[in-house]
């Protein structure tokens, strides 16, 4: 918010316009029992701890078949095509998340 000195206040909107979605979301699995789950971490603190605990819970409650872990260099950089392709090849479902 800034003042022009003449009693007028200018309010700026810092939000960006919505992005165009170029890819459709994958269909939801009917059940994850016996499926393999991938985790994509954005490298923020404690994300690895969160995913480790989530894997334990998924193994106990849903008996998932396996888990694979990938990470991005930082939160602000998208995952590389190579990382995404590895997740597609190794997992039936993927959890994308952050830490902090």
Secondary structure as a PSIPRED ss2 file (coil, helix, strand):
# PSIPRED VFORMAT (PSIPRED V4.0)

   1 X C   1.000  0.000  0.000
   2 X E   0.000  0.000  1.000
   3 X E   0.000  0.000  1.000
   4 X C   1.000  0.000  0.000
   5 X C   1.000  0.000  0.000
   6 X C   1.000  0.000  0.000
   7 X C   1.000  0.000  0.000
   8 X C   1.000  0.000  0.000
   9 X E   0.000  0.000  1.000
  10 X E   0.000  0.000  1.000
  11 X C   1.000  0.000  0.000
  12 X C   1.000  0.000  0.000
  13 X C   1.000  0.000  0.000
  14 X C   1.000  0.000  0.000
  15 X C   1.000  0.000  0.000
  16 X C   1.000  0.000  0.000
  17 X C   1.000  0.000  0.000
  18 X C   1.000  0.000  0.000
  19 X C   1.000  0.000  0.000
  20 X C   1.000  0.000  0.000
  21 X C   1.000  0.000  0.000
  22 X C   1.000  0.000  0.000
  23 X C   1.000  0.000  0.000
  24 X C   1.000  0.000  0.000
  25 X C   1.000  0.000  0.000
  26 X C   1.000  0.000  0.000
  27 X C   1.000  0.000  0.000
  28 X C   1.000  0.000  0.000
  29 X C   1.000  0.000  0.000
  30 X C   1.000  0.000  0.000
  31 X C   1.000  0.000  0.000
  32 X C   1.000  0.000  0.000
  33 X C   1.000  0.000  0.000
  34 X C   1.000  0.000  0.000
  35 X C   1.000  0.000  0.000
  36 X E   0.000  0.000  1.000
  37 X E   0.000  0.000  1.000
  38 X E   0.000  0.000  1.000
  39 X E   0.000  0.000  1.000
  40 X E   0.000  0.000  1.000
  41 X E   0.000  0.000  1.000
  42 X C   1.000  0.000  0.000
  43 X C   1.000  0.000  0.000
  44 X C   1.000  0.000  0.000
  45 X C   1.000  0.000  0.000
  46 X C   1.000  0.000  0.000
  47 X H   0.000  1.000  0.000
  48 X H   0.000  1.000  0.000
  49 X H   0.000  1.000  0.000
  50 X H   0.000  1.000  0.000
  51 X H   0.000  1.000  0.000
  52 X H   0.000  1.000  0.000
  53 X H   0.000  1.000  0.000
  54 X H   0.000  1.000  0.000
  55 X H   0.000  1.000  0.000
  56 X H   0.000  1.000  0.000
  57 X H   0.000  1.000  0.000
  58 X H   0.000  1.000  0.000
  59 X H   0.000  1.000  0.000
  60 X H   0.000  1.000  0.000
  61 X H   0.000  1.000  0.000
  62 X H   0.000  1.000  0.000
  63 X C   1.000  0.000  0.000
  64 X C   1.000  0.000  0.000
  65 X C   1.000  0.000  0.000
  66 X E   0.000  0.000  1.000
  67 X E   0.000  0.000  1.000
  68 X E   0.000  0.000  1.000
  69 X E   0.000  0.000  1.000
  70 X E   0.000  0.000  1.000
  71 X E   0.000  0.000  1.000
  72 X C   1.000  0.000  0.000
  73 X C   1.000  0.000  0.000
  74 X C   1.000  0.000  0.000
  75 X C   1.000  0.000  0.000
  76 X C   1.000  0.000  0.000
  77 X C   1.000  0.000  0.000
  78 X C   1.000  0.000  0.000
  79 X C   1.000  0.000  0.000
  80 X C   1.000  0.000  0.000
  81 X H   0.000  1.000  0.000
  82 X H   0.000  1.000  0.000
  83 X H   0.000  1.000  0.000
  84 X H   0.000  1.000  0.000
  85 X H   0.000  1.000  0.000
  86 X H   0.000  1.000  0.000
  87 X H   0.000  1.000  0.000
  88 X H   0.000  1.000  0.000
  89 X H   0.000  1.000  0.000
  90 X H   0.000  1.000  0.000
  91 X C   1.000  0.000  0.000
  92 X C   1.000  0.000  0.000
  93 X E   0.000  0.000  1.000
  94 X E   0.000  0.000  1.000
  95 X E   0.000  0.000  1.000
  96 X E   0.000  0.000  1.000
  97 X E   0.000  0.000  1.000
  98 X C   1.000  0.000  0.000
  99 X C   1.000  0.000  0.000
 100 X C   1.000  0.000  0.000
